[in-house]
Structure formats: structure tokens, C-alpha cells
């Protein structure tokens, strides 16, 4: 199977990039042979829509899985529509990330793990003060390795100049998707706790 890894370098020893749409390279790795191809991100310098362009590029290369630090709502929607699964990686080398995926140690996500414009200047989620969720969910529980996991500060996002007036609607959509994702992950965690408690009593 071919997986795509967002990377800061062009080989398996490079660090996994914490961002998807504006990472320097994508490494397309064959999970069986570990042969890989490093391709410079064609959307890296895009003035806008980098996540969408990057997601379309990765899907067109035949990748079935993406391993990355965080992925925004637009990129996630494109990948999901193309049938590409997304797994979050909390740092480390590309080779380690692929091995972790093969061993089933990575967390698959069902929604975006970063907000709109999160790749622009490292603003991260930009939800802390407004929603009161930034540090609580990120630092405290580390859900899906996304919220604040890469030093993003909880502040109001600053959209790039010339952004469409529908940015607030994008934020609402992102919040809904993140809430659904977190809810599903919380349910899974509670079920796992119940199974472990039941096993201890046996």
C-alpha cells in the first residue's frame, strides 16, 4: 500500500511535518518494501487553498493513507472524498511513522485536527480564548494528537488578506466536525476503559 507522509525533508530519516497543506515535502512510501519517492509540495507557496491543492495532489498520486501532524478542514474533506484515510503523527521520523502505522499504533481521525488557516504562520487551532477549549483539550487530554500538540497558542485566528466573508461559517463547520470527532474518540475511550475494568474483575 502507498502512504503519503508530510515531511520536513526528502528521506525516511526526515521529521514528520506537523502541518499537511504547507509541509516542504511529501514522501510516498510503499508499506511492504519501504521504497519511497520524495516530492516537493507543489502547494507550499500557494497564496490560498494550499490544503485543497495538496490533498488533490496526494490523492492523484494514488496514496490510500496520509500520515501527518495536523490536517485542516478543506484538505480533510478532499482526502475523505477521495477515499484517503488520515492518521495523526505526534512527531518523529517518517520511517518511524510508517512503522507505527503498519503496527496499528496510530490514531485515525474522522474530522479535521486543525482549523482554517492553521498552516498560515503556525496559528494552530486559534480557539482557546474564544471557546475556552484550546489548552483544556490539547494540553490536558491530547485528543488525536492535534489540539495544541505542536505548541500552537490559543488565540483568535488571523485570516490571510483577501479572505472570503464566509470565514466564520468555515469556523462553525470546523467546530462541528471537531466536536463530532472528539465525541467519537471519547466514546471509544470510555468503551476501552469499560473493557479494561471488566478484564481486571475477571
N, C-alpha and C positions, 0 to 999 in steps of 0.2 A: 504494500500500500504506500502511496505517496502522501507524505505530510509536509506542510509548509510551516516553517518556524520563523517568526520575526526575529531578526538578529542584528547585533551591532557590528558584526564582522562577516567575513566571507568564508569561514570554515567551521568545522564541528566544534572547535575549541572556543569559538566566539561566545560572548554573553548573549543570552536571550534578551531581546529588546522589550522594555516594559510597555511599549506602545505598538499598535499594529499598523495604522494607516501611514505613519511617518517614520517608520523604522528605516535604517540605512539599507538593509539587505533582507531578502527572503532566501532561506535555504530550503530547497525541495529535497527531502530525504526519503529514500526507499527504506521502509522499516525492516525489510528482510535482509538486504545486502549492506545497508548503511551507506550505500553510494549516494552522493549528493551533488546538487548543482546550486551554486550561489548566484543570485541575480540581484543587481542593484534595484531598489524600489523605484519604479517609474513615476510613482505619485509623490515622492518625497518632497519635491519643491512646488507641488501644485498650490495655487493660491486659495483653492477651496475644493471641497469634495474629495479630499485625499483618501478618506476611508472607503468611499464608494469605489473610486478608481482602483485602489489597492485590492479590495475584495474581489472585484471583477477580474483583475489580473491573476490573482491567486487561483480563482475558480477556473479560469480559462487554461491554466497550466495543468489541470487535472488533479489538483490536490483534493483529497477527501476529508482531510483533517487539518485544522490550524492550531498551532501551539503558540501562545503569545501571553504577554503580561496582562494587557487590557485591550478591550475592543469596544469601540463606540457604537451607538445605536444604528447609524446608517450602514456602517460596514457589517455589523452583525446581521442586519436584515438582508443584505445582499448575499452574504455567505449562507444564511439559513435558506433563502430561496433557491440557492444553487445546490443545496443538499450537503453543504460542508459543515462538519461538526467543529465546535470551538472548545478548546481546553485551555484553562489559565495556568500559567507557569510563574512561580514566585522566584524568578532569577535563576542563576546557574548557567552552565554551558549548554549549547544547543544539543550536543551529544547526550548529556545527562537528561535533558528534557524529553528527547525521543525515547530513551531507555525507560524513563518514568512512565511515559505514555504506553509503551509496549507492556509494561508490568502492571498497568491498571492503577497507577498511583496518582494520576492527575484528575482534577475536578472538571467535568464537563459543565458548561453553562447553558442555560435556557433563555438568557436575555443578555443585553449589553452589560459590561462590567465597568464602563466609563461613560461619562456624559458627553453631550455635544461639545466640540471644540477642545476636548481633553488633550489632544495631541498638539494644540497650539500653545507653545510656551510652557508646557507642563502644568497647566492649571488644575489638572486632576478632576475630581468629581465636582468641586465647586458647590457643595450642598451644605456644608457644615453649619454655618451660622443661620442660613435661612430656614433649613428644615430641622436643624438640631440632630442630624444623623451622621455627619461626617466622621468625627472621631469615635463616636459611640459604636457604630457598626464596624468601622475599619480597624481601629486600634484594638477595640475590645474583642470582637469575635472573628475578624479576618475572613468574612464570608467570601468564598470563591477567590480569595487572594486578590481581590480587586480594590475595595474601598480603602483608600489611603495607604495601600500597601507599599507604594513606591514614593513615600514622602510627599504626596500631594497635600497641599494645605487647604483646609475648609474655607473657601472664600467664594464670593459671587463670581461666576464666570464672566469673562470679558470677551464677547464675540468679536471676530475679526471685522474690520471696517467693511461696510457694504453688505452686511449680512441681512437676510430677508427678515421681515417683520414677524414671521411665524416662529421665531426662535423660542418664544415662550411655550408654544404648542409642542415644539420638539422636546423641551424640558419636561413637559407634562407626560408626553409619551414615554420618555426615558424613565421618569419616576415610576410610571405604571409598570413598565417592563421590569425594572429593578425590584419593585415591590413583589411582583409575581415570582421572580427568580428567587428572591430571599425567602419568600413564603414556602416555596417548594423545597429549598435547601433546609429550612428549619424543620419542615415535616420529616424530611429524610433523616435529619439528626435526631429528632425525637424518637423515630422508629428504631434507629440504631441503638439509642440509649435503652429503649424498652427491651430490645433483643439481648443486649449485654446484661441487663439486670436479671432478665429471665434465665439466662445461661448461668449466672452466678448462683441463683437459687436452686438450680438443678443439682 
